[in-house]
Amino acid sequence: MSPEESLAEVRGQIDAACAQAGRAPGSVNLLAVSKLQPAEAVRRLYAAGQRHFGENYAQELRDKAAALADLPGLVWHAIGPLQANKAKYVAKLAAYFHALDRVEIAAELSRRRAGEPLRCFVEVNVAGESSKSGVAPEAVEPLAEKVRALPNLALVGLMAMPPLEAEAEASRPHFRAVASLARRLGLAELSLGSTHDFAVAIEEGATWVRVGTALFGSRP
Ligand SMILES: *Cc1c(COP(=O)(O)O)cnc(C)c1O
């Protein structure tokens, strides 16, 4: 499939999941995860109408943003865990950060940010996996309070990446728990679901789905 066809297919699946869940089409935003894909692949999807792109690695974000600086309206999202010494790239180039899990990083991002606040999601480690980033569910509220006090960040929602299971259904209880926590904290946005489970995420309230493989093919 061409990137254009993949994009149409994924958009169709998003619309179908919205219909299934009784949600308005357009209530779910598609974030194209372009990590490890060449800038030319981003350019092609942009030409097909895609505007939001997600990168995991701060230096890759820096390089790709420079290579694609001629594309008006392209919006960058940083979605991977961040080290303090790389925060400057995210603060400068991204509109959204999906993987906030430490107050030190939040403070550094706020300190480096100029202009519009950086929209942030706190990443929740839903299954208590030691190998994964994100904060435990009970630590989300105290972190959220500290983030809300920072001038140049806007806390918009929660993000999670459940353990990869063969069955997409296995993600449902995790998505549901994160949606419930977000409601309790008054957060409107939910960054949930990737290629294998985004339809389930939409049924559980995702407002952003982060899709890589289904759009670009497998990563090199
Ligand atoms: C790579 C990645 C994705 C995309 O995963 P696919 O399975 O390729 O859709 C989504 N979210 C995060 C945080 C990622 O690192």
The ligand as an SDF file (V2000), in Angstrom:
LIG
                    3D

 15 15  0  0  0  0  0  0  0  0999 V2000
    6.4340    3.7970   18.4130 C   0  0  0  0  0  0  0  0  0  0  0  0
    5.3530    4.3300   19.2530 C   0  0  0  0  0  0  0  0  0  0  0  0
    4.0250    4.3520   18.7970 C   0  0  0  0  0  0  0  0  0  0  0  0
    3.5860    3.7690   17.4640 C   0  0  0  0  0  0  0  0  0  0  0  0
    3.5640    2.3800   17.4980 O   0  0  0  0  0  0  0  0  0  0  0  0
    3.0260    1.5390   16.2310 P   0  0  0  0  0  0  0  0  0  0  0  0
    2.8300    0.1890   16.7760 O   0  0  0  0  0  0  0  0  0  0  0  0
    4.0950    1.5920   15.1790 O   0  0  0  0  0  0  0  0  0  0  0  0
    1.7700    2.1690   15.7770 O   0  0  0  0  0  0  0  0  0  0  0  0
    3.0680    4.9360   19.6200 C   0  0  0  0  0  0  0  0  0  0  0  0
    3.3870    5.4540   20.8210 N   0  0  0  0  0  0  0  0  0  0  0  0
    4.6460    5.4510   21.2920 C   0  0  0  0  0  0  0  0  0  0  0  0
    4.9260    6.0330   22.6180 C   0  0  0  0  0  0  0  0  0  0  0  0
    5.6630    4.8810   20.5230 C   0  0  0  0  0  0  0  0  0  0  0  0
    6.9060    4.8630   21.0100 O   0  0  0  0  0  0  0  0  0  0  0  0
  1  2  1  0
  2  3  1  0
  2 14  2  0
  3  4  1  0
  3 10  2  0
  4  5  1  0
  5  6  1  0
  6  7  2  0
  6  8  1  0
  6  9  1  0
 10 11  1  0
 11 12  2  0
 12 13  1  0
 12 14  1  0
 14 15  1  0
M  END
$$$$
